[in-house]
Amino acid sequence: MKNNDIDNKTTEKLEGQLKGIKIITGALIGVLTMLLIVSVYGLVTKENNATFIALIAVAISCSGILPSQFINMKKIKTELNSRKENN
């Protein structure tokens, strides 16, 4: 997300975008956690481990999205805080 993009948005839009990013990130964390739990359970209890190893790889690779989401949230929070201090 570009800083110019953040600067040009209204405070209400930024608050809505922050709320949306939080919801999406929370859902992603929940889904990845469940995927890892199911994969580990499958590795422990089932004989065919190839599927569960692949699912763990998918969970780990999808978790690479999380740092960018946290960075976007931090940028938006910083912009909102700077706007509150200016008012």
PLY file of the C-alpha trace (Angstrom):
ply
format ascii 1.0
element vertex 87
property float x
property float y
property float z
element edge 86
property int vertex1
property int vertex2
end_header
0.00 0.00 0.00
1.42 3.34 -1.02
1.66 6.21 1.44
0.02 8.51 -1.13
-2.91 6.13 -1.20
-3.26 6.37 2.58
-2.85 10.15 2.59
-5.64 10.64 0.05
-8.25 8.58 1.90
-10.63 9.98 4.47
-10.41 8.98 8.11
-13.66 7.03 7.86
-12.39 5.05 4.88
-9.14 4.27 6.67
-11.00 3.10 9.77
-13.20 0.88 7.62
-10.21 -0.49 5.78
-8.43 -1.19 9.07
-11.46 -3.03 10.39
-11.67 -5.09 7.19
-7.99 -6.00 7.30
-8.35 -7.06 10.95
-11.31 -9.31 10.11
-9.61 -10.88 7.12
-6.36 -11.40 9.02
-8.20 -12.98 11.95
-10.06 -15.32 9.63
-6.84 -16.24 7.85
-5.11 -17.00 11.15
-8.08 -19.13 12.21
-8.16 -21.10 8.97
-4.39 -21.65 8.94
-4.46 -22.78 12.56
-7.22 -25.29 11.83
-5.35 -26.52 8.75
-2.20 -27.07 10.79
-4.13 -28.85 13.56
-5.86 -31.16 11.09
-2.58 -31.82 9.29
-0.69 -32.69 12.47
-3.57 -34.90 13.62
-3.56 -36.65 10.26
0.20 -37.17 10.39
-0.07 -38.76 13.81
-3.10 -40.98 13.23
-3.18 -41.90 9.53
-0.90 -44.05 7.44
-0.95 -41.96 4.26
1.22 -38.99 5.27
1.79 -37.45 1.84
-1.49 -35.53 1.85
-0.94 -34.10 5.30
2.63 -33.08 4.53
1.33 -31.20 1.49
-1.32 -29.50 3.65
1.33 -28.35 6.10
3.31 -26.89 3.19
0.20 -25.04 2.01
-0.43 -23.64 5.49
3.15 -22.45 5.86
3.21 -20.84 2.42
-0.14 -19.10 2.99
1.09 -17.75 6.30
3.55 -15.64 4.29
0.67 -13.23 3.66
0.38 -12.34 7.34
3.44 -10.06 7.67
2.22 -7.82 4.84
-1.20 -7.59 6.49
0.36 -6.58 9.80
2.52 -3.98 8.03
-0.57 -2.52 6.32
-2.40 -2.38 9.66
0.55 -0.61 11.27
0.70 1.98 8.47
-3.01 2.71 8.75
-2.85 2.97 12.55
0.10 5.33 12.30
-1.76 7.55 9.83
-4.90 7.57 11.99
-2.88 8.46 15.09
-1.10 11.28 13.28
-4.46 12.65 12.12
-5.82 12.54 15.67
-2.76 14.39 16.98
-3.14 17.10 14.32
-6.78 17.76 15.23
0 1
1 2
2 3
3 4
4 5
5 6
6 7
7 8
8 9
9 10
10 11
11 12
12 13
13 14
14 15
15 16
16 17
17 18
18 19
19 20
20 21
21 22
22 23
23 24
24 25
25 26
26 27
27 28
28 29
29 30
30 31
31 32
32 33
33 34
34 35
35 36
36 37
37 38
38 39
39 40
40 41
41 42
42 43
43 44
44 45
45 46
46 47
47 48
48 49
49 50
50 51
51 52
52 53
53 54
54 55
55 56
56 57
57 58
58 59
59 60
60 61
61 62
62 63
63 64
64 65
65 66
66 67
67 68
68 69
69 70
70 71
71 72
72 73
73 74
74 75
75 76
76 77
77 78
78 79
79 80
80 81
81 82
82 83
83 84
84 85
85 86
